[in-house]
Amino acid sequence: MANKFVQFLQDNKIDPRRLIVASFQLEKLGPEDRKAKLAKRQAKGGKAPAAAEGEAKEPVKRRSGRPVTPRLMASVTAGKPVTGPAKTRVLRALNRVLEQKKKKPVDLKTIF
């Protein structure tokens, strides 16, 4: 018997390889992500970055830089236990593919 995730992919005719590609595009670190990581690293070391001194900005949600891998997809499709952040990355990639197919996004409980 297929698990909910595999059944959802089959019902919507989505190839798991598309999720891997979409995740690589979504999770790729951009210049703003690298700047945020640098500012965090400098603040931890005791040096205050120039941008943080002038104005107090709310922290922006950064990309993880860790995309969905073929190994993760194999674990998910086999029904093995997967960590929460990994499930979130798979969900983000799945919603991106569904958006490209002009379908409504799903939530975590629908596929896991």
Biotite code that builds the C-alpha atoms (Angstrom):
import biotite.structure as struc

atoms = struc.array([
    struc.Atom([0.000, 0.000, 0.000], chain_id="A", res_id=1, res_name="MET", atom_name="CA", element="C"),
    struc.Atom([1.333, 3.432, -0.927], chain_id="A", res_id=2, res_name="ALA", atom_name="CA", element="C"),
    struc.Atom([1.580, 6.115, 1.719], chain_id="A", res_id=3, res_name="ASN", atom_name="CA", element="C"),
    struc.Atom([-0.333, 9.418, 1.535], chain_id="A", res_id=4, res_name="LYS", atom_name="CA", element="C"),
    struc.Atom([2.556, 11.268, -0.109], chain_id="A", res_id=5, res_name="PHE", atom_name="CA", element="C"),
    struc.Atom([3.031, 8.741, -2.922], chain_id="A", res_id=6, res_name="VAL", atom_name="CA", element="C"),
    struc.Atom([-0.719, 8.570, -3.486], chain_id="A", res_id=7, res_name="GLN", atom_name="CA", element="C"),
    struc.Atom([-0.909, 12.380, -3.683], chain_id="A", res_id=8, res_name="PHE", atom_name="CA", element="C"),
    struc.Atom([1.910, 12.466, -6.258], chain_id="A", res_id=9, res_name="LEU", atom_name="CA", element="C"),
    struc.Atom([0.184, 9.800, -8.345], chain_id="A", res_id=10, res_name="GLN", atom_name="CA", element="C"),
    struc.Atom([-3.208, 11.521, -8.179], chain_id="A", res_id=11, res_name="ASP", atom_name="CA", element="C"),
    struc.Atom([-1.729, 14.854, -9.287], chain_id="A", res_id=12, res_name="ASN", atom_name="CA", element="C"),
    struc.Atom([0.660, 13.294, -11.830], chain_id="A", res_id=13, res_name="LYS", atom_name="CA", element="C"),
    struc.Atom([3.780, 14.819, -10.290], chain_id="A", res_id=14, res_name="ILE", atom_name="CA", element="C"),
    struc.Atom([7.196, 13.314, -10.911], chain_id="A", res_id=15, res_name="ASP", atom_name="CA", element="C"),
    struc.Atom([9.346, 13.238, -7.729], chain_id="A", res_id=16, res_name="PRO", atom_name="CA", element="C"),
    struc.Atom([12.289, 14.538, -9.762], chain_id="A", res_id=17, res_name="ARG", atom_name="CA", element="C"),
    struc.Atom([10.364, 17.784, -10.295], chain_id="A", res_id=18, res_name="ARG", atom_name="CA", element="C"),
    struc.Atom([10.253, 18.270, -6.537], chain_id="A", res_id=19, res_name="LEU", atom_name="CA", element="C"),
    struc.Atom([14.035, 17.929, -6.334], chain_id="A", res_id=20, res_name="ILE", atom_name="CA", element="C"),
    struc.Atom([14.565, 20.550, -9.046], chain_id="A", res_id=21, res_name="VAL", atom_name="CA", element="C"),
    struc.Atom([11.992, 22.924, -7.555], chain_id="A", res_id=22, res_name="ALA", atom_name="CA", element="C"),
    struc.Atom([13.589, 22.598, -4.135], chain_id="A", res_id=23, res_name="SER", atom_name="CA", element="C"),
    struc.Atom([17.045, 23.401, -5.480], chain_id="A", res_id=24, res_name="PHE", atom_name="CA", element="C"),
    struc.Atom([15.630, 26.600, -6.984], chain_id="A", res_id=25, res_name="GLN", atom_name="CA", element="C"),
    struc.Atom([13.689, 27.553, -3.851], chain_id="A", res_id=26, res_name="LEU", atom_name="CA", element="C"),
    struc.Atom([16.376, 26.863, -1.272], chain_id="A", res_id=27, res_name="GLU", atom_name="CA", element="C"),
    struc.Atom([19.318, 28.357, -3.175], chain_id="A", res_id=28, res_name="LYS", atom_name="CA", element="C"),
    struc.Atom([21.038, 30.981, -1.059], chain_id="A", res_id=29, res_name="LEU", atom_name="CA", element="C"),
    struc.Atom([20.894, 34.467, -2.509], chain_id="A", res_id=30, res_name="GLY", atom_name="CA", element="C"),
    struc.Atom([22.911, 37.596, -1.726], chain_id="A", res_id=31, res_name="PRO", atom_name="CA", element="C"),
    struc.Atom([20.433, 38.758, 0.929], chain_id="A", res_id=32, res_name="GLU", atom_name="CA", element="C"),
    struc.Atom([20.653, 35.368, 2.671], chain_id="A", res_id=33, res_name="ASP", atom_name="CA", element="C"),
    struc.Atom([24.448, 35.509, 2.702], chain_id="A", res_id=34, res_name="ARG", atom_name="CA", element="C"),
    struc.Atom([24.360, 39.057, 4.124], chain_id="A", res_id=35, res_name="LYS", atom_name="CA", element="C"),
    struc.Atom([22.022, 37.918, 6.892], chain_id="A", res_id=36, res_name="ALA", atom_name="CA", element="C"),
    struc.Atom([24.280, 34.971, 7.726], chain_id="A", res_id=37, res_name="LYS", atom_name="CA", element="C"),
    struc.Atom([27.311, 37.293, 7.806], chain_id="A", res_id=38, res_name="LEU", atom_name="CA", element="C"),
    struc.Atom([25.542, 39.762, 10.101], chain_id="A", res_id=39, res_name="ALA", atom_name="CA", element="C"),
    struc.Atom([24.533, 36.947, 12.449], chain_id="A", res_id=40, res_name="LYS", atom_name="CA", element="C"),
    struc.Atom([28.059, 35.558, 12.501], chain_id="A", res_id=41, res_name="ARG", atom_name="CA", element="C"),
    struc.Atom([29.575, 38.999, 13.170], chain_id="A", res_id=42, res_name="GLN", atom_name="CA", element="C"),
    struc.Atom([27.070, 39.738, 15.935], chain_id="A", res_id=43, res_name="ALA", atom_name="CA", element="C"),
    struc.Atom([27.954, 36.445, 17.580], chain_id="A", res_id=44, res_name="LYS", atom_name="CA", element="C"),
    struc.Atom([31.662, 37.254, 17.423], chain_id="A", res_id=45, res_name="GLY", atom_name="CA", element="C"),
    struc.Atom([31.194, 40.604, 19.137], chain_id="A", res_id=46, res_name="GLY", atom_name="CA", element="C"),
    struc.Atom([31.423, 42.809, 16.064], chain_id="A", res_id=47, res_name="LYS", atom_name="CA", element="C"),
    struc.Atom([28.223, 44.703, 15.419], chain_id="A", res_id=48, res_name="ALA", atom_name="CA", element="C"),
    struc.Atom([27.377, 45.053, 11.729], chain_id="A", res_id=49, res_name="PRO", atom_name="CA", element="C"),
    struc.Atom([26.867, 48.584, 10.406], chain_id="A", res_id=50, res_name="ALA", atom_name="CA", element="C"),
    struc.Atom([23.299, 47.920, 9.256], chain_id="A", res_id=51, res_name="ALA", atom_name="CA", element="C"),
    struc.Atom([22.209, 46.708, 12.695], chain_id="A", res_id=52, res_name="ALA", atom_name="CA", element="C"),
    struc.Atom([23.538, 49.829, 14.426], chain_id="A", res_id=53, res_name="GLU", atom_name="CA", element="C"),
    struc.Atom([21.645, 52.325, 12.260], chain_id="A", res_id=54, res_name="GLY", atom_name="CA", element="C"),
    struc.Atom([18.219, 50.763, 12.178], chain_id="A", res_id=55, res_name="GLU", atom_name="CA", element="C"),
    struc.Atom([16.498, 47.884, 13.913], chain_id="A", res_id=56, res_name="ALA", atom_name="CA", element="C"),
    struc.Atom([15.108, 45.574, 11.246], chain_id="A", res_id=57, res_name="LYS", atom_name="CA", element="C"),
    struc.Atom([12.939, 42.592, 12.003], chain_id="A", res_id=58, res_name="GLU", atom_name="CA", element="C"),
    struc.Atom([14.620, 39.325, 11.029], chain_id="A", res_id=59, res_name="PRO", atom_name="CA", element="C"),
    struc.Atom([13.594, 38.103, 7.598], chain_id="A", res_id=60, res_name="VAL", atom_name="CA", element="C"),
    struc.Atom([12.856, 34.418, 7.046], chain_id="A", res_id=61, res_name="LYS", atom_name="CA", element="C"),
    struc.Atom([15.943, 33.080, 5.328], chain_id="A", res_id=62, res_name="ARG", atom_name="CA", element="C"),
    struc.Atom([16.178, 30.131, 3.012], chain_id="A", res_id=63, res_name="ARG", atom_name="CA", element="C"),
    struc.Atom([17.752, 27.076, 4.527], chain_id="A", res_id=64, res_name="SER", atom_name="CA", element="C"),
    struc.Atom([20.218, 26.395, 1.734], chain_id="A", res_id=65, res_name="GLY", atom_name="CA", element="C"),
    struc.Atom([19.397, 22.702, 2.089], chain_id="A", res_id=66, res_name="ARG", atom_name="CA", element="C"),
    struc.Atom([17.253, 21.437, -0.767], chain_id="A", res_id=67, res_name="PRO", atom_name="CA", element="C"),
    struc.Atom([15.339, 18.188, -1.072], chain_id="A", res_id=68, res_name="VAL", atom_name="CA", element="C"),
    struc.Atom([17.783, 15.464, -2.084], chain_id="A", res_id=69, res_name="THR", atom_name="CA", element="C"),
    struc.Atom([17.173, 12.179, -3.900], chain_id="A", res_id=70, res_name="PRO", atom_name="CA", element="C"),
    struc.Atom([17.929, 10.375, -0.636], chain_id="A", res_id=71, res_name="ARG", atom_name="CA", element="C"),
    struc.Atom([15.250, 12.357, 1.179], chain_id="A", res_id=72, res_name="LEU", atom_name="CA", element="C"),
    struc.Atom([12.752, 11.650, -1.602], chain_id="A", res_id=73, res_name="MET", atom_name="CA", element="C"),
    struc.Atom([13.536, 7.935, -1.359], chain_id="A", res_id=74, res_name="ALA", atom_name="CA", element="C"),
    struc.Atom([12.908, 8.041, 2.406], chain_id="A", res_id=75, res_name="SER", atom_name="CA", element="C"),
    struc.Atom([9.637, 9.925, 2.035], chain_id="A", res_id=76, res_name="VAL", atom_name="CA", element="C"),
    struc.Atom([8.289, 7.678, -0.718], chain_id="A", res_id=77, res_name="THR", atom_name="CA", element="C"),
    struc.Atom([9.297, 4.558, 1.224], chain_id="A", res_id=78, res_name="ALA", atom_name="CA", element="C"),
    struc.Atom([7.383, 5.796, 4.267], chain_id="A", res_id=79, res_name="GLY", atom_name="CA", element="C"),
    struc.Atom([10.417, 6.042, 6.547], chain_id="A", res_id=80, res_name="LYS", atom_name="CA", element="C"),
    struc.Atom([10.409, 8.605, 9.373], chain_id="A", res_id=81, res_name="PRO", atom_name="CA", element="C"),
    struc.Atom([11.542, 12.070, 8.265], chain_id="A", res_id=82, res_name="VAL", atom_name="CA", element="C"),
    struc.Atom([12.402, 15.110, 10.381], chain_id="A", res_id=83, res_name="THR", atom_name="CA", element="C"),
    struc.Atom([10.143, 18.139, 10.583], chain_id="A", res_id=84, res_name="GLY", atom_name="CA", element="C"),
    struc.Atom([12.382, 20.546, 8.647], chain_id="A", res_id=85, res_name="PRO", atom_name="CA", element="C"),
    struc.Atom([12.768, 17.972, 5.871], chain_id="A", res_id=86, res_name="ALA", atom_name="CA", element="C"),
    struc.Atom([8.989, 17.608, 5.649], chain_id="A", res_id=87, res_name="LYS", atom_name="CA", element="C"),
    struc.Atom([8.690, 21.378, 5.393], chain_id="A", res_id=88, res_name="THR", atom_name="CA", element="C"),
    struc.Atom([11.203, 21.504, 2.535], chain_id="A", res_id=89, res_name="ARG", atom_name="CA", element="C"),
    struc.Atom([9.316, 18.769, 0.678], chain_id="A", res_id=90, res_name="VAL", atom_name="CA", element="C"),
    struc.Atom([6.040, 20.631, 1.263], chain_id="A", res_id=91, res_name="LEU", atom_name="CA", element="C"),
    struc.Atom([7.503, 23.909, -0.036], chain_id="A", res_id=92, res_name="ARG", atom_name="CA", element="C"),
    struc.Atom([8.776, 22.186, -3.187], chain_id="A", res_id=93, res_name="ALA", atom_name="CA", element="C"),
    struc.Atom([5.443, 20.396, -3.680], chain_id="A", res_id=94, res_name="LEU", atom_name="CA", element="C"),
    struc.Atom([3.486, 23.633, -3.331], chain_id="A", res_id=95, res_name="ASN", atom_name="CA", element="C"),
    struc.Atom([5.804, 25.278, -5.869], chain_id="A", res_id=96, res_name="ARG", atom_name="CA", element="C"),
    struc.Atom([5.104, 22.502, -8.397], chain_id="A", res_id=97, res_name="VAL", atom_name="CA", element="C"),
    struc.Atom([1.377, 22.706, -7.689], chain_id="A", res_id=98, res_name="LEU", atom_name="CA", element="C"),
    struc.Atom([1.546, 26.477, -8.228], chain_id="A", res_id=99, res_name="GLU", atom_name="CA", element="C"),
    struc.Atom([3.156, 25.871, -11.619], chain_id="A", res_id=100, res_name="GLN", atom_name="CA", element="C"),
    struc.Atom([0.321, 23.466, -12.471], chain_id="A", res_id=101, res_name="LYS", atom_name="CA", element="C"),
    struc.Atom([-2.258, 26.133, -11.467], chain_id="A", res_id=102, res_name="LYS", atom_name="CA", element="C"),
    struc.Atom([-3.498, 24.071, -8.509], chain_id="A", res_id=103, res_name="LYS", atom_name="CA", element="C"),
    struc.Atom([-4.125, 25.064, -4.918], chain_id="A", res_id=104, res_name="LYS", atom_name="CA", element="C"),
    struc.Atom([-1.342, 24.595, -2.353], chain_id="A", res_id=105, res_name="PRO", atom_name="CA", element="C"),
    struc.Atom([-1.695, 21.862, 0.249], chain_id="A", res_id=106, res_name="VAL", atom_name="CA", element="C"),
    struc.Atom([-0.842, 21.711, 3.924], chain_id="A", res_id=107, res_name="ASP", atom_name="CA", element="C"),
    struc.Atom([1.441, 19.333, 5.778], chain_id="A", res_id=108, res_name="LEU", atom_name="CA", element="C"),
    struc.Atom([-1.308, 17.094, 7.136], chain_id="A", res_id=109, res_name="LYS", atom_name="CA", element="C"),
    struc.Atom([-2.582, 16.387, 3.637], chain_id="A", res_id=110, res_name="THR", atom_name="CA", element="C"),
    struc.Atom([0.605, 14.698, 2.479], chain_id="A", res_id=111, res_name="ILE", atom_name="CA", element="C"),
    struc.Atom([2.110, 13.277, 5.703], chain_id="A", res_id=112, res_name="PHE", atom_name="CA", element="C"),
])
